[in-house]
Amino acid sequence: MKSYWLWILLNVAVWPFAIAYLNLPINQLPVYLFGVSFYFLLFFLVPLIEKKPIALFFILGTNTVIAAATLFPYNDQFNPFLILILSLLIAEGFYRLPLRYSIANGAIGAFALGFTTLHSNLGWFLQTFITVYIIFLLIALIHYKKTKDHLMDLEARHEAIFSEFRDLKRRAVSEEELARQEERVLIAHEIHDSVGHKLTALIMQLEMFRLQTSENEQERVEALKELANESLNETRRAVKSLKTNDTGGLPGILRLIRRLELENMMHIHFSVKYGAFSAPLTGEQSFVIYRSVQEALTNIMKHSDAKEAEITFEAPGGSIFRFEIRNPATGTDGYQEGFGLSQMRQRLEKHNGGLKVYQTEGHFIVNGFIKIRQFS
């Protein structure tokens, strides 16, 4: 949009001088001013059809004809400002249109300028100079267009490669976290199946031994049995901790999200409200919340031009952990829930939670919660 106003400004700067150069009587000005008005009226339609090359080509070609007709040397006096106006129209064509339409628009402008020059009182030297100028202008603009298209192609390829790199990095983080969780569960099962069972067998054998010993030895055997019971309880607590507790909790979630922020060059504003830091999240719950936030940020990168997001965590009453991801969005059009949001909803519902997604006038909001299990 900024470029559009720049083209408007350049045309507005040139046209008053072009009309003033005609030095016309006041009674003849309305006809010329009508041509200028129609020229700018078509110019104001450019933002509406910017993505329609045929319509845009038609408007630029029409404006070329209007400019040449309005500033045509009816009294054989050539208007030099016509060169600037037609140059602007040709340059805008190369800026906005595909290459073939740009060349066609440039040909129309060159023909209009040549036709006007031939019907003026300019000498052969100036006519030759204008011809050379328009040829060099077209060559330069064609080179500019090819360079611009090449750079845009390189930029698109770079963005595609960078997007794939971000996906791989994000997948690596997720798989690393998942592997860590699975390893903790595997270790817990290993301890439970080996050490736990052996301690239980030891306690049973000590009890049998106590029943067979004399009263003098029973006190010592009872002490050994108590020590084995304490070891078994410690083992069970360790297994329970490995299965349910994550070393990070909310700080761990924030650490993972910060890593995503750096990898994806996003700016994330965190708001941690009452109870969120002390919420007794299990490892599995922390992982579900992290994956939900990750999916919401992925949707922002895929479907929005925004490079920032606001994330809020809270745990009111200590029984529910809530999170909200909010990013700037235009319009209030409905959205279609894709696979990512559907999976997020299923994960949260599996852990007695829920998900709400909606769009307001200026934001797209993902709001989820999960019930916290209290452990004694």
Beta strands, then each sheet from edge to edge (+ up, - down):
strand 1: 267-272
strand 2: 308-314
strand 3: 320-328
strand 4: 354-359
strand 5: 363-371
sheet 1: 1+ 2+ 3- 5+ 4-
end
